[in-house]
């Protein structure tokens, strides 16, 4: 008793055919590529039928105008109408799968039907059409299906072509039982209307081999397409977790990223902390708190991005952003200050959540930091490290002592240009972690 294919065998077959279950977002992108391919197929089909028509119009006719049957114009007209319908549906993304397969059958049927009609049009025995070079167009229609990235459509096109040609051959040798037209003489075959069975077998074998090669190539290409789309989606997702420059570095790295692949660079560090977060978390339900925080983060991130700042970390209610690492920006100190001023101006006018007014304190420091990948060989994270990062966090905390919103270090003031902003010396404060006092400045505006 025959056994039904197991789920595992079906899965192996699906993987071999390049059709494995994909996440919905990846499958959507693959379908978009397939729909674009269907549009391209439609335009190529239109070009083919117009080419057929042009050749028919300009080619000298060896039959008389009173020939009993002239099917070529009718076949071309039907094919043109079907091609226009198919192309319209493809552009509207309303081309059903069954119509795609029907299109394959119609393509081959019209081509082979046109070849069959040659013996009527030229008033010759049926074997006459077996020598028609128009058969070569079969390979165009088979190759056309490779644009679908679907091996099943290529195999369908090849199978229909082989079946259709065998029907034509059988028709020739059975139409007249008294004379099958079969010969074994190759010269006689080429110089008469006789049929050489070996030649017809050769044609079928060639169609079969070409179809198999194209189908195998498409299976491999579909796997590559799926892999490429998956990688593209993963890269876009990755860019949401690390800066875009780091994501690009990961994508283009020749030997993979290694732990400790950091770089020493002067950068300006902006540390932002939300005021009254503890009280806010006690007042709001968890889902409302998350929604409010996300709105707050989205709002303050815009000025940073606008001035080439890169957010490295969201630390609870705080944000660590860098200017000039990893994104290069020679005017990084001034840009960080402008971003901070714009954030404070934005918070004066905007509310979050259910009409909440939020305030933030900002500390800015400039100095040499190491930015790069830190972690284990199996798990890496992008960050910036160094004493200058800690100073920025300490300056943010000092806002609470001085009743200010933005405090910058002297190094940031000097790097940005003392004349470009309204700096006000606050103190020579002893910042935790440093023995020497640090001059700190309030920023009142540009």
Residue pairs with C-beta under 8 A, 6 or more apart in sequence:
5 13
11 20
14 20
14 21
16 219
17 151
17 152
17 219
17 222
18 149
18 151
18 218
18 219
18 220
18 221
18 222
18 223
18 226
19 222
20 226
22 30
22 226
22 230
25 233
26 226
26 229
26 230
26 233
29 229
29 232
29 233
30 225
30 226
30 229
33 149
33 225
33 229
34 148
34 149
34 150
35 90
35 93
35 95
37 147
37 148
37 149
38 90
38 95
38 100
38 148
39 87
39 90
39 91
40 147
41 90
41 144
41 145
41 147
41 148
42 83
42 86
42 87
42 90
42 91
43 87
44 144
44 147
45 83
45 86
45 87
45 103
45 107
45 144
46 80
46 83
46 84
46 87
48 137
48 140
49 76
49 79
49 80
49 83
50 80
52 76
52 79
53 76
53 80
56 72
56 73
56 76
62 122
63 70
63 121
63 122
63 123
67 121
67 122
67 123
68 120
68 123
69 117
69 120
69 121
70 121
71 113
71 114
71 117
71 120
71 121
72 114
72 117
72 121
75 110
75 113
75 114
75 117
78 110
79 106
79 107
79 110
82 103
82 106
86 95
86 99
86 103
89 95
89 99
100 148
100 153
101 153
101 156
104 141
104 145
104 153
104 156
104 157
104 160
105 156
105 160
107 141
107 144
107 157
108 138
108 141
108 157
108 160
108 161
108 164
109 160
109 164
111 134
111 137
111 138
111 141
112 138
112 161
112 164
112 165
112 167
112 168
114 134
115 129
115 132
115 134
115 135
115 168
116 126
116 129
116 168
116 171
117 129
118 124
118 128
118 129
118 132
118 134
119 125
119 126
119 127
119 128
119 129
122 128
124 193
125 181
125 193
126 171
126 172
126 175
126 181
127 172
127 181
127 193
127 194
127 195
128 193
129 168
130 168
130 169
130 172
130 195
130 200
135 165
135 203
138 161
138 165
138 207
139 207
139 210
141 157
141 161
142 154
142 157
142 158
142 161
142 207
142 210
142 211
142 214
143 214
144 157
145 153
145 154
145 156
145 157
145 214
146 154
146 214
146 217
146 218
146 221
148 154
148 218
149 218
149 221
149 222
149 225
150 218
150 222
151 215
151 216
151 218
151 219
151 222
154 211
154 214
154 215
154 218
155 211
155 215
157 211
158 207
158 208
158 210
158 211
158 212
158 214
158 215
159 211
161 207
161 211
162 204
162 207
162 208
162 211
165 200
165 203
165 204
165 207
166 204
169 195
169 200
172 181
172 195
173 180
173 181
173 182
173 195
174 180
180 195
181 193
181 194
181 195
182 194
182 195
182 196
182 197
183 189
183 192
183 194
183 195
183 196
184 196
185 194
186 196
188 194
189 195
189 196
189 199
231 251
235 247
235 250
235 251
238 247
238 250
239 247
242 250
242 381
242 382
243 310
243 311
243 312
243 326
243 327
243 382
245 310
245 326
245 327
246 326
246 373
246 382
249 257
249 326
250 257
257 373
257 380
258 373
259 373
259 374
259 375
259 376
259 377
259 380
260 372
260 373
260 374
261 372
261 373
262 370
262 371
262 372
262 373
262 374
262 385
263 325
263 370
263 371
263 372
264 368
264 369
264 370
265 324
265 325
265 368
265 369
265 370
265 371
266 324
266 332
266 366
266 367
266 368
266 369
267 322
267 323
267 324
267 325
267 332
267 366
267 367
267 368
267 369
267 371
267 384
267 388
268 322
268 323
268 324
268 332
268 333
268 335
268 336
268 364
268 365
268 366
268 412
268 415
269 320
269 321
269 322
269 323
269 336
269 364
269 365
269 366
269 367
269 369
269 384
269 388
269 389
269 391
269 392
270 304
270 309
270 319
270 320
270 321
270 322
270 323
270 336
270 339
270 340
270 362
270 363
270 364
270 392
271 318
271 319
271 320
271 321
271 362
271 363
271 364
271 389
271 392
271 393
271 395
271 396
272 300
272 318
272 319
272 321
272 340
272 343
272 360
272 361
272 362
272 396
273 317
273 318
273 319
273 360
273 361
273 362
273 396
273 397
274 280
274 293
274 296
274 317
274 318
274 358
274 359
274 360
275 358
275 359
275 360
275 361
276 359
277 316
277 317
280 289
280 292
280 356
280 358
281 289
284 292
284 353
288 353
288 354
291 353
292 352
292 353
292 356
292 358
293 317
295 352
295 353
296 352
296 358
297 314
297 319
299 346
299 347
299 350
299 352
300 319
300 343
300 346
300 347
300 360
301 311
301 319
303 309
303 338
303 339
303 340
303 342
303 343
303 346
304 310
304 311
304 321
304 339
304 343
306 339
306 342
307 323
307 335
307 336
307 338
307 339
307 342
308 323
308 324
308 327
308 329
308 332
308 335
309 321
309 322
309 323
309 335
309 336
309 339
310 321
310 322
310 323
310 325
310 326
310 327
311 319
311 320
311 321
312 320
312 321
312 322
312 382
312 383
312 384
313 319
313 320
313 383
318 396
320 384
320 389
320 392
320 393
321 336
321 339
322 369
322 371
322 384
323 329
323 332
323 333
323 335
323 336
323 339
324 330
324 332
325 369
325 371
325 384
326 371
326 382
329 335
332 366
332 415
333 364
333 366
333 412
333 415
333 416
334 415
334 416
334 417
334 420
334 421
336 364
336 366
336 412
336 416
337 364
337 406
337 408
337 412
337 416
337 421
337 443
338 446
340 362
340 364
340 406
340 443
341 406
341 443
341 445
341 446
343 360
343 362
344 360
344 362
344 405
344 406
347 357
347 358
347 359
347 360
351 357
351 358
352 358
359 405
360 405
361 396
361 397
361 399
361 400
361 404
361 405
361 406
362 396
362 399
362 405
362 406
362 407
363 391
363 392
363 393
363 394
363 395
363 396
363 397
363 398
363 399
363 406
363 407
363 408
364 392
364 395
364 406
364 407
364 408
364 409
364 412
365 388
365 389
365 391
365 392
365 395
365 408
365 409
365 411
365 412
366 388
366 409
366 411
366 412
366 415
366 416
367 386
367 387
367 388
367 391
367 411
368 386
368 388
369 384
369 385
369 386
369 388
369 389
370 384
370 385
370 386
371 382
371 383
371 384
371 385
372 382
372 383
373 380
373 381
373 382
374 380
374 381
374 382
374 383
374 385
375 381
387 433
387 434
390 433
391 409
391 431
391 433
391 434
391 438
392 409
394 431
394 432
394 433
395 407
395 408
395 409
395 431
395 440
396 407
398 407
398 429
398 431
398 440
399 405
399 406
399 407
402 426
402 427
402 442
404 426
404 442
406 442
406 443
407 426
407 440
407 441
407 442
407 443
408 416
408 423
408 440
408 441
408 443
409 438
409 439
409 440
409 441
410 438
410 439
410 440
410 441
413 421
413 423
413 441
420 446
421 443
421 444
421 445
421 446
422 443
422 444
422 445
422 446
423 441
423 442
423 443
423 444
424 441
424 442
424 443
424 444
425 439
425 440
425 441
426 440
426 441
426 442
427 439
427 440
428 437
428 438
428 439
428 440
429 437
429 438
429 439
429 440
430 437
430 438
431 438
431 440
